[in-house]
């Protein structure tokens, strides 16, 4: 038989013998000392057994008392099979129904009814109970379960229970490979500190594999962590695959920063830490009595806590609003419980993680209403594509229809054509930066930049002075990173211009202005002997900068504006005195004289004693460019 791993759980009314049943099945007592003293399981208990074919099956004992329903639900999320335990002498009890509805809401795929304490009733009574329980479970859950009657106290029929469990899990082997190939997913149910290991978290590895040394993400903090050690069923291992109970030692993670309900996964695990969710309510739980805005309790993964429940009118959808981020996944089942009780209000599945602008909610609700009934194989990136018009190409293994690949993105064809037209029309009226365009149209900045690059490649737009504008020609984003930063430094100086500072020993630039403006990694390259001056001379050659005497560097556009201001209203042959020129330009004598010398070099004026005679006037923008 192909090997497999699985985790099962026992649920049922308090005092129906779940803990004793686990001991009879596995030989392990899951109850802690204080729980044994009071005869009641309060938190999750853990055990395991061998199926007789070399496969280890993990077992989770969940509390049966209503008071500990939140701990009970924390153990349901990852189970491959649940044994619904019912005492033969008491039969169906209120918590039996509550547990059955909860395990259905949490998406448990397999159910086995185990009648315990069969030694306390007659064979005829047992037969009647089996028939009534079969009918009750079918009515409550829609599932047709196998039923096994045992006595954990005497050991009667325990071999049959063991065989029934192994039979139910018989198809796990065919799912083993796909499960292990998926991104790891483990919700934390316990955290403690171990000597020599540090912080250790335990949980059920529902999918994927873990290896010692793996770098993973811990949510909701979204922080990188590294696996220091692994243990499965009290055995140290270097690697383990799903589905399995594991203890994970983490490197340099404080114990206080991890709690039950946190999630360990990888960067491609598509986990989101969200304070807002939209869920699709299970149809069998819809009731006008429960469809109202109210405070509820929510159980998802091993997390449970309060949320604001807001039904969305005329849909099967509802919003859940949490006070702090919750780690979650698209399609994940969850249970919505009446606040302060064990009553299940709704079972639901997550169909949207995160908040959304009110203006876009109607469009999103329409898309969510068109989702298929089965979400297991639905790619949530399809929702992003439908809502935004674009999505990262890496989110799809196979490209959808009616999309255009562009850089790292897939763009909806209709949306792409519309967005290109909007960008071009806007830039014709006013030049804007990529950030301004992204903000105005509500498009992610990386997508906006990708669209602008496409338009630039078609010579429809160019970047000038940090603003995109229509037309072809030189585009500032084609400059190297160092050149762009130097250009920004000069422009930020305005009319003071930039005058390279004195050189220190070895010719290294010591100008504090540069060291404040440029990142350290670029400073090291630019501050080599002559490197900064070389960049500036090159920018002057490309007509981005103008070099005045000194040398003092000006932004070329600023220089042209000042030349135009000086010559405005003048005629060829007119004389301009120095006082007028300084007043028009706002320059001090230190900068006014180098500026006049540059105007003379460019052929705009000729010096005659202390005045300048106008030689020509600008007619077009091209004529404004310095020689």
Phi, psi and omega per residue, in radians:
X1 nan 2.416 3.131
X2 -1.133 2.315 -3.113
X3 -1.167 2.664 3.100
X4 -2.643 2.934 3.021
X5 -2.265 2.551 -3.124
X6 -2.655 2.811 3.055
X7 -2.298 2.236 3.125
X8 -2.048 2.916 3.121
X9 -2.450 2.781 3.075
X10 -2.026 2.259 3.128
X11 -2.286 2.796 3.118
X12 2.654 3.069 -3.076
X13 -1.116 2.652 3.129
X14 -1.041 2.471 3.076
X15 1.198 0.402 3.050
X16 -1.654 0.135 2.958
X17 1.587 0.467 -3.095
X18 -1.144 -0.799 -3.070
X19 -1.144 -0.723 3.110
X20 -1.180 -0.591 3.112
X21 -1.136 -0.700 3.105
X22 -1.118 -0.711 3.127
X23 -1.115 -0.692 3.123
X24 -1.169 -0.537 -3.105
X25 -1.442 -0.637 -2.977
X26 -2.071 -0.326 -3.042
X27 1.434 0.116 -3.075
X28 -2.004 2.317 3.040
X29 -1.588 2.033 -3.084
X30 -1.513 -0.344 -3.099
X31 -1.270 2.383 3.059
X32 -1.325 2.923 -3.052
X33 -0.983 -0.829 -3.102
X34 -1.206 -0.515 3.086
X35 -1.237 -0.668 3.080
X36 -1.104 -0.624 -3.102
X37 -1.153 -0.630 -3.117
X38 -1.708 -0.124 3.107
X39 1.219 0.563 -3.096
X40 -2.578 2.262 3.052
X41 -1.350 2.245 -3.112
X42 -1.886 -0.515 -3.126
X43 -2.360 3.102 -3.091
X44 -1.112 2.430 3.032
X45 -2.088 2.707 -3.010
X46 -2.331 2.435 3.090
X47 -2.643 -3.080 3.095
X48 -2.851 2.828 3.071
X49 -2.670 2.847 3.119
X50 -1.637 2.385 -3.088
X51 -1.390 0.039 -3.132
X52 1.612 -0.114 3.138
X53 -2.154 0.342 3.080
X54 1.544 0.081 3.128
X55 -1.762 2.330 3.127
X56 -1.624 2.277 3.127
X57 -1.999 2.096 3.088
X58 -1.375 2.623 -3.112
X59 -2.286 2.308 3.079
X60 -2.046 2.214 3.076
X61 -1.705 2.106 -3.110
X62 -1.885 2.590 -3.122
X63 -1.092 2.574 3.129
X64 -1.766 -0.350 -3.068
X65 -1.299 2.490 -3.140
X66 -0.972 -0.585 -3.088
X67 -1.092 -0.458 -3.065
X68 -1.954 0.514 -3.083
X69 -1.080 -0.561 -3.129
X70 -1.179 -0.683 3.074
X71 -1.174 -0.634 3.132
X72 -1.066 -0.821 -3.098
X73 -1.132 -0.570 3.138
X74 -1.053 -0.427 -3.137
X75 -1.583 -0.111 -3.026
X76 -1.530 -0.439 -2.849
X77 -1.062 -0.518 -2.952
X78 -1.961 0.196 -2.970
X79 -1.420 2.495 3.054
X80 -1.545 -0.376 -3.108
X81 -2.742 2.454 3.041
X82 -2.088 2.316 2.970
X83 -1.633 1.963 3.077
X84 -1.507 1.868 -3.015
X85 -1.591 2.234 -3.120
X86 -2.319 2.190 -3.133
X87 -1.273 2.323 -3.095
X88 -1.101 -0.573 -3.084
X89 -1.432 -0.261 3.135
X90 -1.989 -0.496 3.119
X91 1.223 -2.687 -3.082
X92 -1.157 2.253 3.140
X93 -2.167 2.859 -3.100
X94 -0.910 -0.769 -3.111
X95 -1.237 -0.371 3.060
X96 -1.066 -0.821 3.113
X97 -1.141 -0.724 3.122
X98 -1.070 -0.771 -3.140
X99 -1.132 -0.714 3.140
X100 -1.097 -0.763 3.130
X101 -1.160 -0.635 3.127
X102 -1.191 -0.748 -3.106
X103 -1.198 -0.531 3.050
X104 -1.190 -0.756 3.127
X105 -1.081 -0.606 -3.107
X106 -1.447 0.040 2.998
X107 1.414 0.408 3.103
X108 -1.121 2.194 -2.963
X109 -1.430 -0.402 -3.040
X110 -2.330 2.498 -3.115
X111 -2.328 2.365 3.064
X112 -2.293 2.126 3.110
X113 -1.510 2.189 3.141
X114 -2.050 1.955 3.069
X115 -1.520 2.004 -3.137
X116 -1.714 2.893 3.124
X117 1.094 0.631 -3.131
X118 -1.144 -0.281 3.113
X119 -1.274 -0.147 -3.095
X120 -1.657 -0.055 -3.138
X121 -2.285 2.880 3.129
X122 -1.385 2.809 3.098
X123 -0.990 -0.683 3.140
X124 -1.159 -0.746 3.107
X125 -1.097 -0.672 3.136
X126 -1.133 -0.715 3.136
X127 -1.119 -0.765 3.104
X128 -1.101 -0.690 3.135
X129 -1.133 -0.735 3.117
X130 -1.022 -0.777 -3.127
X131 -1.131 -0.764 -3.116
X132 -1.197 -0.639 3.131
X133 -1.198 -0.675 3.104
X134 -1.028 -0.798 -3.140
X135 -1.149 -0.717 -3.107
X136 -1.140 -0.789 -3.131
X137 -1.127 -0.717 3.115
X138 -1.087 -0.733 3.131
X139 -1.148 -0.708 -3.056
X140 -1.323 -0.624 -2.966
X141 -2.108 -0.317 -3.044
X142 1.380 0.026 3.138
X143 -1.672 2.584 3.076
X144 -1.885 1.706 -3.002
X145 -1.558 2.717 2.874
X146 -1.346 2.619 3.125
X147 -2.199 2.268 3.100
X148 -2.215 2.285 3.117
X149 -1.811 2.272 -3.081
X150 -2.455 3.002 2.926
X151 -2.281 1.893 3.122
X152 -1.141 -0.504 -3.097
X153 -1.236 -0.772 -3.092
X154 -1.671 -0.272 -3.090
X155 1.514 0.062 -3.109
X156 -1.086 2.261 3.024
X157 1.145 0.256 3.130
X158 -1.140 -0.553 3.097
X159 -1.109 -0.654 3.115
X160 -1.159 -0.681 3.095
X161 -1.109 -0.788 3.106
X162 -0.995 -0.799 -3.126
X163 -1.140 -0.676 -3.141
X164 -1.131 -0.696 3.114
X165 -1.108 -0.831 -3.132
X166 -1.082 -0.675 3.120
X167 -1.128 -0.766 -3.140
X168 -1.064 -0.596 -3.094
X169 -1.589 0.173 -3.048
X170 -1.053 -0.502 -3.118
X171 -1.576 0.058 -3.138
X172 -1.108 -0.575 -3.072
X173 -1.036 -0.676 -3.098
X174 -1.246 -0.319 3.113
X175 -1.674 -0.088 -3.008
X176 -1.087 -0.867 -3.093
X177 -1.078 -0.872 3.109
X178 -1.042 -0.649 3.128
X179 -1.097 -0.778 -3.098
X180 -1.226 -0.461 -3.118
X181 -1.392 -0.290 -3.139
X182 -1.293 2.912 3.075
X183 -1.132 2.444 -3.120
X184 -1.055 2.532 3.108
X185 -2.550 2.050 -3.133
X186 -2.446 2.037 3.012
X187 -1.537 2.327 -3.078
X188 -1.347 2.286 3.018
X189 -2.026 -0.287 3.054
X190 -2.526 2.595 3.065
X191 -2.401 2.354 3.073
X192 -2.678 2.995 3.121
X193 -1.935 2.282 3.128
X194 -2.034 2.403 3.117
X195 -1.043 2.273 3.116
X196 1.433 -0.172 -3.126
X197 -2.046 -0.634 -3.097
X198 1.606 -2.466 -3.089
X199 -1.269 2.246 3.104
X200 -2.175 2.304 3.049
X201 -2.060 2.566 3.110
X202 -2.139 2.695 3.112
X203 3.094 -3.111 3.088
X204 -1.703 2.112 3.053
X205 -1.330 1.753 -3.007
X206 -1.339 -0.560 3.120
X207 -2.700 2.861 3.107
X208 1.436 -3.025 3.121
X209 -2.261 2.658 3.041
X210 -2.148 2.454 3.086
X211 -2.274 2.589 3.017
X212 -1.068 2.269 -3.108
X213 1.731 -0.236 3.133
X214 -1.028 2.434 2.987
X215 -1.756 2.138 -3.036
X216 -2.229 -3.126 3.082
X217 -2.025 2.396 3.091
X218 -1.941 2.125 -3.120
X219 -1.924 2.630 0.277
X220 -1.509 -0.057 -3.107
X221 -1.175 -0.378 -3.073
X222 0.952 0.836 3.138
X223 -1.941 2.609 3.112
X224 -1.371 2.395 3.074
X225 -2.339 2.792 3.129
X226 -2.189 2.393 -3.130
X227 -1.310 2.109 -3.140
X228 -1.640 -0.643 -3.129
X229 -2.685 2.767 3.121
X230 -2.348 2.498 3.056
X231 -2.485 2.356 3.089
X232 -2.250 2.091 -3.141
X233 0.891 0.861 3.045
X234 1.222 0.231 3.094
X235 -2.031 2.238 3.073
X236 -1.227 2.373 -3.130
X237 -2.392 2.752 3.053
X238 -1.597 -0.396 -3.097
X239 -2.670 2.520 3.104
X240 -2.609 2.548 3.139
X241 -2.033 2.905 3.134
X242 -1.258 2.770 -0.109
X243 -1.673 2.316 -2.975
X244 -2.830 2.532 2.964
X245 -1.356 2.242 -3.097
X246 -2.373 2.686 2.952
X247 -2.013 2.201 -3.046
X248 -2.038 2.066 3.020
X249 -1.514 2.294 -3.095
X250 -1.943 2.483 3.114
X251 -1.399 2.256 2.940
X252 0.934 0.690 3.055
X253 -2.035 2.002 -3.139
X254 -1.047 2.461 -3.115
X255 -0.966 -0.652 -3.070
X256 -1.251 -0.212 -3.091
X257 -1.621 0.065 3.108
X258 -2.212 2.459 -3.121
X259 -2.585 2.874 3.045
X260 -0.977 2.380 -3.123
X261 1.744 -0.290 3.053
X262 -1.259 2.803 -3.037
X263 -2.252 2.345 3.095
X264 -1.872 2.155 -3.131
X265 -2.656 -2.913 3.137
X266 -1.954 3.075 -3.134
X267 -1.118 -0.433 -3.132
X268 -1.718 0.189 -3.104
X269 -1.310 -0.178 3.097
X270 1.024 0.592 3.017
X271 -1.431 2.479 3.086
X272 -2.217 2.450 3.037
X273 -1.728 1.866 -2.966
X274 -2.205 2.537 3.008
X275 -1.714 -0.207 3.107
X276 -2.217 2.313 3.046
X277 -2.255 2.624 2.878
X278 -1.985 2.254 -3.103
X279 -2.119 2.651 3.030
X280 -1.774 2.073 -3.078
X281 -1.318 2.443 3.081
X282 -1.111 2.379 -3.020
X283 -1.081 -0.576 -3.063
X284 -1.302 -0.139 -3.128
X285 -1.899 0.095 -3.081
X286 -1.296 2.309 3.131
X287 -2.696 2.353 -3.134
X288 -1.064 -0.415 -3.125
X289 -1.230 -0.537 -3.113
X290 -1.752 -0.214 -3.107
X291 -1.506 1.265 3.085
X292 -2.550 2.694 3.109
X293 -1.135 2.222 -3.084
X294 -2.849 2.888 3.026
X295 -1.447 2.249 -3.112
X296 -2.318 3.029 2.957
X297 -1.967 2.476 -3.066
X298 -2.163 2.400 3.038
X299 -2.105 2.109 3.034
X300 -2.527 2.413 -2.984
X301 1.006 -2.392 3.056
X302 -1.707 0.173 -3.126
X303 -1.615 2.558 2.937
X304 -2.583 2.607 -3.136
X305 3.062 -3.026 -3.068
X306 -1.528 2.720 3.063
X307 -2.706 2.790 3.007
X308 -1.620 2.155 -3.108
X309 -1.747 2.097 -3.107
X310 -2.220 1.794 3.114
X311 -1.161 2.532 3.132
X312 -1.726 2.076 -2.982
X313 -0.969 2.412 3.056
X314 1.099 0.438 3.092
X315 -2.414 3.036 3.032
X316 -1.692 0.351 -3.029
X317 -1.877 2.753 3.044
X318 -2.600 2.650 3.048
X319 -1.721 2.446 3.022
X320 -2.066 2.204 -3.080
X321 -2.071 2.134 -3.074
X322 -1.895 2.753 -3.139
X323 -1.402 -0.365 3.112
X324 -2.500 2.781 -3.055
X325 -1.093 2.446 3.135
X326 -2.072 2.277 3.086
X327 -1.260 2.266 -3.051
X328 -2.711 2.980 -3.073
X329 -2.403 2.628 3.045
X330 -1.049 2.417 3.088
X331 1.400 -0.034 -3.073
X332 -1.225 2.347 3.077
X333 -1.342 2.627 3.063
X334 -2.605 2.852 3.127
X335 -2.034 2.343 3.090
X336 -1.907 2.013 -2.987
X337 -1.966 2.469 3.094
X338 -1.051 2.310 -3.069
X339 -1.049 2.196 3.081
X340 1.492 0.108 3.120
X341 -2.443 -3.056 3.092
X342 -1.845 0.185 -3.076
X343 -1.334 2.207 3.063
X344 -1.366 2.079 3.065
X345 -1.440 -0.818 -3.091
X346 -2.632 2.495 2.780
X347 -1.642 2.596 -3.070
X348 -2.718 2.938 3.035
X349 -2.246 2.471 3.139
X350 -1.288 2.212 3.107
X351 -2.078 -0.113 3.084
X352 -2.763 2.250 3.109
X353 -1.899 2.175 3.098
X354 1.913 2.827 3.116
X355 -1.434 2.911 3.107
X356 -2.555 2.552 -3.115
X357 -1.038 2.392 -3.124
X358 -0.910 -0.580 -3.115
X359 -1.177 -0.350 -3.094
X360 -1.821 -0.028 -3.048
X361 -1.133 -0.718 -3.103
X362 -1.050 -0.772 3.131
X363 -1.108 -0.709 3.123
X364 -1.138 -0.769 -3.138
X365 -1.055 -0.645 3.095
X366 -1.104 -0.792 3.112
X367 -1.091 -0.728 -3.129
X368 -1.168 -0.540 3.106
X369 -1.217 -0.285 -3.121
X370 -1.705 0.052 -3.142
X371 -1.123 2.583 3.089
X372 -1.201 2.816 3.121
X373 -1.076 -0.759 3.135
X374 -1.616 2.163 -3.079
X375 -1.778 -0.101 -2.998
X376 -1.004 -0.712 -3.072
X377 -1.862 0.206 3.125
X378 -1.526 2.313 -3.136
X379 -1.568 2.007 -3.116
X380 -1.098 -0.278 3.083
X381 -1.100 -0.409 3.078
X382 -1.082 -0.633 3.084
X383 -1.136 -0.774 3.121
X384 -1.053 -0.735 3.134
X385 -1.107 -0.760 -3.129
X386 -1.189 -0.614 -3.092
X387 -1.429 -0.794 -3.034
X388 -1.657 -0.477 -3.049
X389 1.637 -0.061 -3.136
X390 -2.658 2.764 3.108
X391 -2.814 2.686 3.088
X392 -1.088 2.311 -3.126
X393 -1.064 -0.520 -3.116
X394 -1.144 -0.251 -3.140
X395 -1.345 -0.177 -3.122
X396 -2.100 2.344 2.995
X397 -1.382 -0.586 3.130
X398 -2.238 2.256 -3.047
X399 -1.143 2.281 3.078
X400 -1.199 2.949 3.083
X401 -1.391 2.813 3.065
X402 1.061 0.624 3.065
X403 -2.276 2.753 3.127
X404 -2.085 2.197 3.068
X405 -1.336 2.360 3.128
X406 -2.596 1.891 -3.080
X407 1.087 -2.241 3.140
X408 -1.502 0.082 -2.947
X409 -2.062 2.732 2.902
X410 -1.948 2.237 -3.082
X411 -2.060 2.331 3.049
X412 -1.084 2.329 -3.037
X413 -1.010 -0.820 -3.131
X414 -1.129 -0.761 3.139
X415 -1.112 -0.680 -3.137
X416 -1.084 -0.828 -3.136
X417 -1.085 -0.754 -3.132
X418 -1.145 -0.740 -3.103
X419 -1.194 -0.678 3.081
X420 -1.041 -0.811 -3.133
X421 -1.082 -0.725 3.141
X422 -1.135 -0.742 3.140
X423 -1.105 -0.818 -3.120
X424 -1.114 -0.743 -3.130
X425 -1.122 -0.687 -3.136
X426 -1.183 -0.763 -3.107
X427 -1.201 -0.398 3.070
X428 -1.193 -0.510 -3.117
X429 -1.547 -0.574 3.103
X430 -2.817 2.360 3.058
X431 -1.159 2.447 -3.141
X432 -2.452 2.687 3.059
X433 -1.376 2.911 3.115
X434 -1.075 -0.674 3.127
X435 -1.104 -0.751 3.139
X436 -1.130 -0.680 3.109
X437 -1.168 -0.753 3.141
X438 -1.065 -0.739 -3.140
X439 -1.167 -0.748 -3.090
X440 -1.121 -0.685 -3.052
X441 -1.775 -0.021 3.120
X442 1.155 0.585 3.119
X443 -1.862 2.416 3.110
X444 -0.947 2.432 -3.072
X445 -0.979 -0.792 3.128
X446 -1.047 -0.593 3.122
X447 -1.248 -0.732 3.096
X448 -1.017 -0.786 3.137
X449 -1.117 -0.655 3.103
X450 -1.135 -0.733 3.109
X451 -1.111 -0.734 -3.137
X452 -1.130 -0.656 3.091
X453 -1.143 -0.640 3.081
X454 -1.121 -0.777 3.130
X455 -1.128 -0.640 3.110
X456 -1.143 -0.708 -3.140
X457 -1.102 -0.432 3.083
X458 -1.611 0.144 3.117
X459 1.039 0.637 3.114
X460 -1.736 -0.424 3.114
X461 -2.461 2.821 3.062
X462 -2.564 2.712 3.117
X463 -1.662 2.185 -3.140
X464 -2.436 2.145 3.135
X465 0.973 0.797 3.120
X466 1.122 0.184 3.125
X467 -2.148 2.436 3.057
X468 -1.503 2.425 -3.128
X469 -2.524 2.762 -3.133
X470 -1.152 2.670 3.045
X471 2.047 2.935 -3.138
X472 -1.853 -3.106 3.102
X473 1.964 -2.895 -3.102
X474 -1.019 2.361 3.116
X475 -2.167 2.221 -2.998
X476 -1.096 -0.425 -3.119
X477 -1.267 -0.132 3.058
X478 -1.407 -0.231 3.074
X479 -1.196 2.708 3.071
X480 -1.190 2.873 -3.096
X481 -1.053 -0.726 3.136
X482 -1.101 -0.778 -3.120
X483 -1.090 -0.709 3.133
X484 -1.115 -0.683 3.135
X485 -1.211 -0.700 3.085
X486 -1.105 -0.718 3.122
X487 -1.060 -0.713 3.129
X488 -1.155 -0.687 3.112
X489 -1.015 -0.811 -3.121
X490 -1.146 -0.783 -3.122
X491 -1.094 -0.649 3.141
X492 -1.135 -0.368 3.130
X493 -1.334 -0.341 3.127
X494 1.062 -2.377 -3.048
X495 -1.290 -0.172 3.054
X496 -1.321 -0.315 -3.130
X497 1.127 3.118 3.088
X498 -2.119 2.177 3.132
X499 -2.034 1.911 -3.112
X500 -0.876 2.377 -3.079
X501 -1.313 3.119 3.131
X502 -1.210 2.645 -3.132
X503 -1.616 2.455 3.097
X504 -1.571 -2.912 3.137
X505 -1.006 2.359 3.125
X506 1.389 0.110 3.104
X507 1.368 0.304 -3.117
X508 -1.466 2.294 -3.125
X509 -1.159 2.237 -3.102
X510 -1.956 0.130 -3.059
X511 -1.025 2.048 -3.116
X512 -1.153 -0.454 3.126
X513 -1.083 -0.773 3.113
X514 -1.128 -0.750 -3.075
X515 -1.170 -0.442 3.068
X516 -1.337 -0.579 -2.995
X517 -1.497 -0.604 -2.985
X518 -1.770 2.499 3.039
X519 -1.045 2.624 -3.052
X520 -1.000 -0.676 -3.099
X521 -1.115 -0.542 3.129
X522 -1.480 -0.536 3.099
X523 -1.000 -0.746 -3.077
X524 -1.060 -0.634 3.124
X525 -1.352 -0.684 -3.070
X526 -1.361 -0.507 -3.011
X527 -1.534 0.207 2.981
X528 -1.268 2.814 -3.060
X529 -0.972 2.067 3.038
X530 1.409 -0.121 -3.045
X531 -1.171 -0.735 -3.128
X532 -1.163 -0.800 3.129
X533 -1.084 -0.631 3.137
X534 -1.115 -0.751 3.114
X535 -1.065 -0.741 -3.106
X536 -1.195 -0.703 3.100
X537 -1.110 -0.665 3.132
X538 -1.171 -0.705 3.109
X539 -1.159 -0.580 3.066
X540 -1.203 -0.687 3.098
X541 -1.086 -0.634 3.130
X542 -1.439 0.029 3.075
X543 1.207 0.451 2.980
X544 -1.510 -0.560 3.111
X545 -2.104 2.786 3.022
X546 -2.144 2.266 -3.134
X547 -1.688 2.078 3.042
X548 -1.633 3.026 -3.137
X549 -1.153 2.424 3.062
X550 2.618 -0.951 -0.086
X551 -1.470 2.525 3.036
X552 -2.129 2.302 -3.108
X553 -1.847 2.314 3.091
X554 -2.055 2.642 2.944
X555 -1.135 2.329 -3.049
X556 -1.057 -0.697 -3.117
X557 -1.163 -0.681 3.094
X558 -1.124 -0.747 3.098
X559 -1.034 -0.801 -3.128
X560 -1.106 -0.679 3.114
X561 -1.112 -0.684 -3.135
X562 -1.219 -0.680 3.072
X563 -1.062 -0.792 -3.134
X564 -1.082 -0.671 -3.138
X565 -1.157 -0.699 3.138
X566 -1.137 -0.706 -3.052
X567 -1.545 -0.112 -3.133
X568 -1.079 2.261 3.122
X569 1.392 0.003 3.136
X570 -1.610 2.797 3.037
X571 -2.101 2.690 3.073
X572 -1.002 2.262 -3.129
X573 1.766 -0.286 3.106
X574 -1.151 2.693 3.078
X575 -1.856 2.441 3.110
X576 -2.124 2.179 3.121
X577 -1.509 2.850 -3.033
X578 -1.145 -0.631 -3.121
X579 -1.100 -0.729 3.130
X580 -1.143 -0.730 -3.128
X581 -1.084 -0.737 -3.140
X582 -1.159 -0.629 3.141
X583 -1.184 -0.745 -3.115
X584 -1.154 -0.761 -3.053
X585 -1.500 -0.369 -3.076
X586 1.287 0.379 -3.099
X587 -1.672 2.549 3.008
X588 -1.368 2.978 -3.117
X589 -1.048 -0.587 -3.125
X590 -1.002 -0.654 -3.094
X591 -1.763 -0.444 -3.082
X592 -1.139 -0.712 -3.114
X593 -1.160 -0.850 3.073
X594 -1.048 -0.582 3.123
X595 -1.146 -0.766 3.117
X596 -1.113 -0.694 3.111
X597 -1.066 -0.671 3.128
X598 -1.204 -0.678 3.086
X599 -1.088 -0.653 3.102
X600 -1.151 -0.745 -3.125
X601 -1.114 -0.571 -3.129
X602 -1.486 -0.026 3.034
X603 1.460 0.283 3.106
X604 -1.407 -0.656 -3.082
X605 -2.442 2.888 3.044
X606 -2.284 2.386 -3.090
X607 -1.347 2.328 3.026
X608 -2.320 1.744 -3.012
X609 0.982 -2.065 -3.095
X610 -1.703 0.177 -3.121
X611 -2.121 2.948 3.107
X612 -2.173 2.271 3.138
X613 -1.688 2.334 -3.132
X614 -1.263 2.194 3.141
X615 -1.772 -0.549 3.121
X616 -2.739 2.840 -3.137
X617 -2.123 2.552 3.128
X618 -1.230 2.399 3.093
X619 -1.912 -0.657 -3.129
X620 -2.314 2.952 3.104
X621 -1.079 -0.642 3.135
X622 -1.047 -0.639 -3.119
X623 -1.233 -0.289 3.141
X624 -1.342 -0.375 -3.069
X625 -1.143 2.349 -3.129
X626 -1.141 2.686 -3.132
X627 -1.205 nan nan
